[in-house]
């Protein structure tokens, strides 16, 4: 059983702290294998350079990749690498680079997988192919990013639906001023206008309107310590959500007509 968990919220809301806590504690508390994919580490900083034009949720699937801003292309490449990983994991076939992903993006993705023991020792035997290591029990893949547009999260949901995987969301609510204060303490802070712009545009999960967002948990992140997200009670709450999602994988024919029309 495989699950995709989307971790979203403003920059400096505490997502990475929570992701690391889950990565440590899910194997201990639930006995599940857990892998962490941080977009900050997998997408190069230059992809967000000033030359990249601003883009909104109006992106359409038929939009040619060559016309997309670099940050959008990077996100798409990462999603394709993830799909290649899932396909190999589910079928037992060799892991190969998707045609649309660049070699640097693929190498960053493979390095992340190797660091977490997701690839077997013989993975270097044949260039371009990596044999997946087996993982006992369920495997949760945690995607750590802002995911501030609903459409960004829906792409991950579509991937879960395509392969009948589990899907859930953890959304960290944090006051803007708190995020700005934490950002100032970082060794490489983001421009404050970037965070303010994202705060105006961010789209929270709508559990009432969107059936695909039902397995979502909204978490308050107003505290300032790194231990806030590792409290046993919170971890148990999150594990309960993850377990519910595992027990109810997305069906391939599951589609919300209103979402499709929208």
N, C-alpha and C positions, 0 to 999 in steps of 0.2 A: 504494500500500500504506500502510495506517494501523495504528499500534500504540498500545496503551494500556499505560503503565508506571506501576504503583502503587508509590509510595515511602512506606514506613511505618516506624514506630518511635516510641519515647518522645519527648516534647518535649525539645529541646536535645540530641538524639542526633547531630545533624549532617546532618539530612535536607536542609535548605535549602542548606547549603554544597555538598552533593553535587549537588543539583538544579541549582544555578547552574553548577557545573563541567560537568555533562552538557549543559546548554543552550549553553554556550560551545563545548565540544569535539566534540559529536556531528557538527555540520556540518563541522568540520575533519578529523576522523579517519575518518568514515564517509560523509560527503557527504549526510547525511540532514537534512531539515528537522526542527526540534525546537521544541515549544511547552511552556511551563511554566505550570501552573495551581496556584497556592498557595492552599490552603483558608484559611490565615490571612488572606490578603488579600481573598478572595472571600466569606467569611462574616463579617458584622459582629460585633464583640466583644459587643454587647448580647445576641446570640443565646445566649450562655453565661452570662447573668445568673443570680442566685440564684433567680429566680422559675421558672427552667426545672427541672422535676423530673428526677431521675436516671433514666436508662433503660438497659436492658441489651440483650443480643442476642436477647431474646425477641420483638422487633418482628416483626409479620407484614405482608405486602404489602397485605392488605385493611384495615389500620388506617386509619381516616379521617384525612386530613391535618390537619383542624381540631383533632383530639385529641392530636396529636404535640407534644412539647416544641419550643420555637423552634429549638434547634440541630439537631434532627432534620429539621424542615421546611426549614431552610436547606440542609442537606446534600442533601435530596431535590430542592429547587429547582435546586441547582447541577448535579446529575446530569441533570436534565431539560434544562437549558440546554446541557450538553455533548452530550446526545443530539440536540438540535436542530441543533447545530453539525455533528455527524457526518453527520446525514441530509442537510444541505445540501451538505456536502463530497462525499459519495458520489453524490448524484443531480444536482448542479449547479443545484438549485432555490434560490430566494431563501431567505435565513436569516430565520426569524421566531420571535418569542417564544412559547415553549410556554404553553398556557393556564393551567397550574398554577403558573407562576413569576411572582412579583411583579415589578413594573416596576423597583424598586431593585435586585433581584437580577439581573435581565436587564441593566441598565445597567452594573453592576459587571463582569459577564461580558463584555459587549461592549467595555468599556474595556480589559480584559486582552487580548482578542483584537486590538484596534487597536494596542496598544503593541507587539505582537509581529509585526505585519505580516500577520495572518491575514485581514484584511478589505481589500477593494479600495477605491480612492479614491472610487468612486461609491456607496459604501455609505450615504451620507446622502440619496440621491436620493429615496427614498420612506420615509416614516415607518413604523417597525415592521419593515422589511426590510433586510437587509444582504447584499450580494453578496460571496461568498467570493473571496479572492485565490487564485490558483493557486500551488501549491508544487511545485517539481521533485523527482522522486524520492520515496522513502518519507517519511512524516511520523510522528514519534513525539510523543505527548501524554503529558507527565509530570505525574502527579497527586501533589502534595506534601501529605501530611497524616499524622496519627498512624495512622489505620486500625487501631486497636488491637483491634477485634473482627473476627473472620473474616467475619462477615456483611457488614461494610462493604466489604471487598475483593471479596466474592462479587458484590455489586451491580455493580461495575465489570466483573467477568468476564462477568456476564449481558449487559451492554451490548455487550461484545466479541463474545459468541456471537450476539447478535441480528443483528449486521451483518457477521459473519464477519471480525472484525478480529484482530490479534495482541494477546496479553495476556501480561504478565510482572510480577514483583514484585521489588522490592529492599527487603530488611528490614535495618535498621541495629540491630545489637545494641550496647548501650552500658550499662555498669554504672549503676545508679540514682544512686549518689553522684556519679559523673561528670556525669550529667545535671543533678542538683541544683546542683552547683558551677557549671556553665556557665550555668544558668538565673539564678543570683544575679548574674552579670555582665551580664545583659541590661538594656537601658534600661527595658523593661517586663516584668519577670519574672512568670511564672505563680505562683499560690499553690503552695507546696511540697506541700501535701496533695493537690492535683490530680494532680501528677506521681506521687506515691506511690500514690494510688488507681489510676491508670492502669497503673502497673507491676505491681500485683497482678492486674489484669484482662486485661492484654494477651495476645493469642493469636497465637503465632508461626505462620508457615506450616508446615503438616504435609505434607511432600512424599510421605511414605509412605502416608498415609491418603487424601489428597485429590488426585485426578487433575488437577483444575483448577489446582492450585498447583505443578505440575511445573516450570514455567518460573519458578523463584524462585532468588534468590541472597541468602544470609545474609552480611552484611558486619560485621566487627568495627569498632567506633568508640570505641576507648578513648583515643586520643590527644587532645591538646588544641589542635592547630593547625588553621587553616583550610585548610592545604594537604594534609591527610591524604587527602582524597577526590579530589584532582586528579592524583595520581600516575599516570604513564603506564600502569604495569602494571595498576592497578585499573580504569582507564578501558577498557583493552583487554579485561579480563575481563567488564566490564559490556556492552561492545559485542558480545562473543561471545554473551552471553545474549539481547540484543535482536535480534541477527541470527537466532538460532535461533527466537525467537518469530515474527519476520517470515516466516520460511520455513515456519512451521506455524501459520497462523491458525486460530482456534477455529472448528470446524464448527457450523453452526446446530443440528444435531440432536444435538450432543454433550452428554450429560447423565449425570451420575454418580448412579445410583439410590440409593446409600447416602446421599449428600449430600442428595438430595431428601427421602428419608424422615426424615432427621435434622432 
